[in-house]
């Protein structure tokens, strides 16, 4: 293992399995983050071509989307990203936490502009992915700057991964496929972390990030991993909706109507 990347300790594994989330400090070297951030800048500059507005308001036409949450993927623009050491580390560390062999699935670049973004509301990843990923997924979240509740750090519902998938619904006022669920906010844990730290969470752990009220962009890369052979998302819940942000068309799977 690369000496610059930490191995999961017995204490970290036990904490993750009990709580459903974990903060790993000083996990990724700054030079690796510098390269990742630089590659992602084009996704902001060319958001109309390369990104979705994950918080597309139902008051905005397709051509007038304000991109309150830019949603894209660094894999679209960085051809060598699969060979990057941080990706190998995410798989190994996540596999230790989950106790299963994992494969890298997909990444997302999620950027919130200063002052005019919105929260990423409470949800579970399995709420989007479906029953096919039942207890078979984990996410590593990499911020590209220091984060706290002011600019959009992670919040987790402690031990929420032990309580099944909660009913989800579309977020009111959105034309995008943004989902949310009701949680016991008294159990919420706020996780301010520094650039170089990483959070992991189980695919059933309810989580959210706050709106960015700071003066700078909040940029983060999520990395989704699944058990080897899981086959990706499928057997979706009734609330699953797909929105084509090139046409505005909303598609509800015919076998599971809302």
C-alpha positions in Angstrom: 0.0 0.0 0.0 1.2 3.5 -0.8 2.8 4.9 2.3 1.0 8.1 1.9 -2.4 6.5 2.3 -3.6 5.1 5.7 -4.9 1.6 6.3 -8.1 1.0 8.2 -7.5 0.3 11.9 -9.6 -2.2 13.9 -11.0 0.8 15.8 -12.1 2.5 12.6 -13.7 -0.6 11.2 -15.6 -1.2 14.5 -16.8 2.5 14.6 -18.0 2.4 11.0 -19.9 -0.8 11.4 -21.6 0.5 14.6 -22.3 4.1 13.4 -22.5 3.8 9.6 -20.0 6.6 8.9 -16.4 7.5 9.5 -14.1 10.5 9.2 -10.5 9.6 8.1 -8.1 12.5 8.7 -5.1 13.3 6.5 -6.1 10.6 4.0 -5.2 12.0 0.6 -2.0 14.0 -0.2 -2.5 17.6 -1.1 -0.8 17.2 -4.5 -3.3 14.5 -5.4 -6.2 16.9 -4.4 -4.6 19.7 -6.4 -4.6 17.6 -9.6 -8.2 16.4 -8.9 -9.4 20.0 -8.4 -7.7 21.3 -11.5 -9.2 18.6 -13.6 -12.7 19.4 -12.2 -12.5 23.1 -13.0 -13.6 22.5 -16.6 -16.9 21.0 -15.2 -17.7 24.4 -13.7 -16.6 26.4 -16.7 -18.5 24.3 -19.1 -21.4 23.3 -16.9 -24.0 23.8 -19.6 -22.4 21.1 -21.7 -20.8 18.8 -19.1 -23.1 18.9 -16.0 -26.6 18.7 -14.7 -28.3 21.1 -12.2 -29.1 18.7 -9.4 -31.3 21.4 -7.8 -33.0 22.5 -11.0 -36.0 24.6 -9.9 -39.4 24.1 -11.4 -39.6 27.9 -11.9 -36.7 27.8 -14.4 -36.8 26.8 -18.1 -34.2 24.3 -19.4 -32.0 27.1 -20.9 -32.2 29.2 -17.7 -31.1 26.7 -15.1 -29.2 28.4 -12.3 -27.0 25.4 -11.4 -27.5 25.7 -7.6 -25.8 22.3 -7.4 -23.5 21.3 -10.3 -23.6 17.6 -10.7 -21.1 16.0 -13.1 -18.2 13.5 -13.1 -14.4 14.0 -13.2 -14.2 10.8 -15.2 -15.8 12.8 -18.1 -12.7 15.0 -18.5 -9.8 13.1 -16.9 -8.8 10.1 -19.0 -6.2 8.8 -16.5 -8.4 9.0 -13.4 -8.8 5.2 -13.1 -5.1 4.9 -12.4 -4.9 7.4 -9.7 -3.6 6.1 -6.3 -6.4 7.7 -4.3 -8.9 5.5 -6.1 -7.1 2.3 -5.2 -7.0 3.5 -1.6 -10.7 4.2 -1.5 -11.5 0.6 -2.7 -9.1 -1.0 -0.1 -10.2 1.2 2.8 -13.9 0.8 1.9 -13.5 -3.0 1.6 -12.0 -3.1 5.1 -14.9 -1.1 6.5 -17.6 -3.1 4.7 -16.0 -6.5 5.2 -16.4 -7.5 1.5 -14.6 -7.3 -1.8 -15.4 -4.0 -3.5 -15.1 -2.6 -7.0 -15.1 1.0 -8.0 -18.5 2.0 -9.4 -18.7 5.7 -10.3 -17.8 9.2 -9.2 -19.6 12.5 -9.1 -18.4 16.1 -8.9 -20.8 18.1 -6.8 -20.1 21.9 -6.7 -22.1 24.5 -4.8 -21.7 28.1 -5.8 -21.3 30.8 -3.1 -24.5 32.3 -1.6 -27.0 30.8 -4.1 -26.9 27.1 -3.6 -29.3 24.9 -1.7 -28.9 21.9 0.7 -28.5 18.4 -0.6 -31.4 17.1 1.5 -31.5 14.1 3.8 -31.4 10.9 1.7 -29.9 7.4 1.6 -27.8 6.3 -1.4 -29.9 3.1 -1.6 -33.0 5.2 -2.0 -31.6 6.2 -5.4 -29.9 2.9 -6.3 -32.6 0.4 -5.4 -32.8 -3.0 -3.7 -30.1 -4.4 -5.8 -27.5 -2.6 -3.7 -29.0 -3.8 -0.3 -26.1 -3.4 2.1 -23.6 -3.7 -0.7 -22.4 -0.2 -1.2 -20.2 2.4 0.4 -19.3 6.0 -0.5 -16.1 7.9 0.1 -16.6 11.7 0.0 -13.6 14.0 -0.8 -14.0 17.7 -0.2 -11.6 19.9 -2.2 -11.4 22.6 0.5 -12.0 22.8 4.2 -15.7 22.3 4.9 -18.1 23.0 7.8 -21.8 23.7 8.2 -21.4 27.1 6.6 -20.3 25.9 3.2 -21.7 22.3 3.0 -20.0 19.6 5.1 -21.5 16.2 5.6 -24.1 15.5 8.2 -25.0 11.9 9.1 -27.8 10.2 11.1 -25.9 8.1 13.6 -26.6 4.4 13.3 -29.1 5.1 10.6 -27.7 2.3 8.4 -29.2 -0.3 10.8 -32.8 0.8 10.2 -33.5 -0.1 6.6 -34.4 2.2 3.7 -36.7 5.0 4.6 -39.5 6.2 2.3 -38.2 8.9 -0.1 -40.0 11.5 -2.1 -39.1 14.1 -4.7 -38.0 17.5 -3.2 -40.8 20.0 -3.7 -40.1 22.8 -6.1 -37.5 20.8 -8.1 -37.5 19.6 -11.7 -34.5 17.4 -11.1 -34.5 14.0 -9.5 -33.4 15.2 -6.1 -34.9 13.0 -3.3 -35.3 13.4 0.4 -36.6 11.4 3.4 -37.6 12.2 6.9 -35.1 11.5 9.7 -34.7 11.9 13.4 -32.5 15.1 13.3 -31.7 14.7 17.0 -29.3 12.0 16.0 -27.6 14.1 13.3 -23.8 14.3 13.5 -22.1 17.3 11.8 -18.7 16.5 10.3 -16.6 19.6 9.6 -13.3 18.3 8.0 -10.2 19.7 6.4 -8.9 19.4 2.9 -7.2 16.0 2.8 -9.7 14.3 5.1 -12.3 11.9 3.7 -15.7 10.7 5.0 -17.1 7.2 4.4 -20.7 6.2 4.8 -22.7 3.0 4.3 -25.2 3.0 1.5 -28.1 3.0 4.0 -26.8 5.8 6.1 -29.0 8.9 5.9 -26.9 12.0 5.1 -27.1 15.5 3.8 -24.9 18.6 3.1 -25.9 22.2 3.9 -26.2 25.0 1.4 -23.0 27.0 0.7 -23.3 30.4 2.4 -19.6 31.2 2.1 -17.8 33.4 -0.4 -16.1 30.6 -2.3 -17.2 27.5 -4.2 -17.7 24.3 -2.3 -16.4 21.5 -4.4 -16.4 17.8 -3.6 -16.0 14.4 -5.3 -18.1 11.5 -4.2 -16.8 8.0 -4.9 -19.3 5.1 -5.0 -18.1 1.5 -4.5 -20.1 -1.7 -4.6 -19.6 -5.3 -3.8 -17.9 -7.2 -6.6 -20.6 -8.8 -8.7 -23.5 -6.6 -7.3 -24.3 -5.4 -10.8 -25.1 -1.7 -10.1 -28.4 -0.1 -9.4 -31.7 -1.9 -10.0 -35.0 -3.1 -8.5 -35.8 0.5 -7.8 -38.2 1.8 -5.2 -41.5 3.4 -6.2 -40.1 7.0 -5.9 -37.4 6.5 -8.4 -37.5 9.1 -11.2 -35.1 9.8 -14.0 -34.9 13.4 -15.4 -33.3 14.0 -18.8 -31.7 17.4 -18.4 -31.1 17.8 -22.1 -34.9 17.7 -22.9 -36.5 18.2 -19.5 -38.4 14.8 -19.8 -39.2 13.1 -16.5 -39.3 9.3 -16.7 -41.0 7.1 -14.1 -40.1 3.4 -14.4 -43.3 1.8 -15.7 -43.1 -1.2 -13.5 -43.1 0.9 -10.3 -45.3 4.0 -10.8 -45.4 6.7 -8.2 
